[in-house]
Structures are given as C-alpha cells and as structure tokens.
C-alpha cells in the first residue's frame, strides 16, 4: 500500500469556506460548510482512487459520494483505531451498491440486483415504459 502525505487544511471547497475540516487519513479531508460538505482528496489521493470509483473532481459530496472515497480506501479506514470506522466502511459499501451500482459492480466484480438499488429500479421502470405510452397535447 502506498504511503500518503499529510496535507494542508483546505481553505475553500465547492460548497464554500469550510467551517470544520478533519483529516481522516493523510490526504482525505472531511469538511463541513454552512451549506453542505463532503470529502476533499489531495491530488495524490485522487490519483490513487480506484478508476471505477473516481470522480472527475477531488470533491466528494456528503450525501452519497463520500461513500466512494471510503470504499476506495476501505482497508485504511477499517484499520483505523477509532471505534466506528468498520461500520463506516459497511455503510459506504451499502451506499455505493444502492446509489452507484455501476461503479460498485465495476469495482467489486459483484453484480447488483435491481431490487438492491433505487437507481436500477428506476432504470428498469423507465425501460419497461418504452413503447407503452403516447403523449398527446393540444397545440
């Protein structure tokens, strides 16, 4: 496993100036602003993110995309001595499986069943509607 360097606290994020910033692992910051937050990766960490989980930006928002970072570096997070990080990894795995099923399958090699993902259920519902409905409107 590569050794990553500690990095300086982010001064600015996509969501504004951070009110709090915690370096969870070298090069991985959890930030919170007055409006939103997420995880910010150093360039070194971003380059090391597994391709299937890597976003174009080094910013991974707090609602769903944070889980990509935790899953991408799961062994490091699970190995932290602080209680609860093993549960964080489990939650990240479930979140990526549900909300990023294509990325999850590409990263793990495990298929995601339609019933396990709202994204796949919506895709299936839209596919099932093709050719079944006609919209008519007055001009």
C-alpha positions as CSV (number, residue, x, y, z in Angstrom):
1,X,0.0,0.0,0.0
2,X,1.4,3.4,-0.9
3,X,2.2,5.9,1.8
4,X,0.4,9.1,1.5
5,X,1.5,12.5,2.8
6,X,-0.5,14.7,5.3
7,X,-1.8,17.8,3.5
8,X,-2.8,21.3,4.5
9,X,-6.3,22.1,5.5
10,X,-8.5,23.0,2.5
11,X,-9.2,26.8,2.6
12,X,-12.0,26.6,0.0
13,X,-14.4,23.9,-1.2
14,X,-17.1,23.6,-3.9
15,X,-19.6,24.4,-1.1
16,X,-17.8,27.5,0.3
17,X,-15.2,28.0,3.0
18,X,-15.0,25.1,5.5
19,X,-16.3,25.7,9.0
20,X,-14.7,22.4,10.1
21,X,-12.1,20.2,8.5
22,X,-10.8,16.9,9.8
23,X,-8.1,14.9,8.1
24,X,-9.4,11.4,8.4
25,X,-6.4,9.8,6.6
26,X,-3.4,11.5,5.0
27,X,-4.8,13.4,2.0
28,X,-8.5,12.8,2.8
29,X,-10.4,15.7,4.5
30,X,-13.9,15.7,5.8
31,X,-15.2,19.2,5.5
32,X,-18.4,21.0,6.5
33,X,-19.5,24.4,5.4
34,X,-22.6,26.5,6.3
35,X,-24.5,24.9,3.4
36,X,-23.0,21.4,2.7
37,X,-19.9,19.4,2.9
38,X,-18.2,16.2,1.9
39,X,-14.7,14.8,1.5
40,X,-11.9,16.5,-0.3
41,X,-9.0,14.5,-1.6
42,X,-5.4,15.6,-2.2
43,X,-4.2,15.2,-5.8
44,X,-2.1,12.2,-4.6
45,X,-5.2,10.5,-3.1
46,X,-7.3,11.3,-6.2
47,X,-4.8,9.7,-8.4
48,X,-4.8,6.6,-6.2
49,X,-8.6,6.3,-6.2
50,X,-9.7,3.1,-8.0
51,X,-10.8,4.1,-11.5
52,X,-14.3,2.7,-11.1
53,X,-14.9,4.9,-8.1
54,X,-13.0,8.1,-9.1
55,X,-15.0,11.2,-9.9
56,X,-13.6,13.9,-12.1
57,X,-13.4,16.3,-9.2
58,X,-11.4,15.9,-5.9
59,X,-14.6,16.9,-4.1
60,X,-17.0,14.1,-3.0
61,X,-20.2,15.5,-1.5
62,X,-21.6,14.3,1.8
63,X,-24.9,12.8,0.8
64,X,-23.7,9.9,-1.4
65,X,-20.3,10.4,-3.0
66,X,-18.4,10.3,0.3
67,X,-19.0,6.5,0.2
68,X,-16.9,6.2,-3.0
69,X,-13.9,7.5,-1.0
70,X,-14.4,5.2,1.9
71,X,-14.9,2.2,-0.3
72,X,-11.9,3.2,-2.4
73,X,-9.7,3.2,0.7
74,X,-11.7,0.7,2.8
75,X,-8.7,-1.2,4.2
76,X,-7.2,2.0,5.5
77,X,-10.5,3.2,7.0
78,X,-11.3,-0.2,8.6
79,X,-7.8,-0.3,10.1
80,X,-8.1,3.0,12.0
81,X,-8.0,2.5,15.8
82,X,-11.0,4.8,16.3
83,X,-14.2,3.0,17.0
84,X,-16.9,3.1,14.3
85,X,-14.8,3.2,11.2
86,X,-15.5,-0.5,10.4
87,X,-19.2,0.4,10.5
88,X,-18.5,3.4,8.2
89,X,-16.9,1.0,5.7
90,X,-20.0,-1.2,5.8
91,X,-22.3,1.8,5.3
92,X,-20.2,3.0,2.4
93,X,-20.3,-0.3,0.7
94,X,-24.1,-0.4,1.0
95,X,-24.5,3.2,-0.1
96,X,-22.3,2.7,-3.3
97,X,-24.2,-0.5,-4.1
98,X,-27.5,1.3,-3.9
99,X,-26.7,4.7,-5.4
100,X,-23.7,4.0,-7.7
101,X,-24.5,0.4,-8.8
102,X,-22.5,0.5,-12.0
103,X,-19.4,1.8,-10.2
104,X,-19.9,-0.8,-7.4
105,X,-20.1,-3.7,-9.9
106,X,-17.0,-2.4,-11.8
107,X,-15.0,-2.0,-8.6
108,X,-16.0,-5.2,-6.8
109,X,-16.9,-7.5,-9.7
110,X,-20.2,-8.3,-7.8
111,X,-23.5,-7.9,-9.7
112,X,-26.1,-5.6,-8.2
113,X,-29.6,-6.9,-8.3
114,X,-32.3,-4.5,-9.4
115,X,-34.1,-4.9,-6.1
116,X,-31.0,-3.7,-4.2
117,X,-30.7,-0.3,-5.9
118,X,-33.2,2.5,-6.4
119,X,-31.2,3.6,-9.4
120,X,-31.5,0.2,-11.1
121,X,-35.3,0.1,-10.2
122,X,-35.8,3.5,-11.8
123,X,-33.8,2.4,-14.9
124,X,-35.9,-0.8,-15.1
125,X,-39.2,1.2,-14.7
126,X,-38.2,3.6,-17.5
127,X,-37.1,0.7,-19.8
128,X,-40.4,-1.1,-19.1
129,X,-42.4,2.0,-20.2
130,X,-40.7,2.3,-23.6
131,X,-43.3,2.0,-26.3
132,X,-46.3,1.7,-23.9
133,X,-47.3,5.3,-23.6
134,X,-48.3,8.0,-26.1
135,X,-48.5,11.6,-25.1
136,X,-50.9,13.9,-26.9
137,X,-51.3,17.6,-26.4
138,X,-53.3,20.4,-27.9
139,X,-51.4,22.9,-29.9
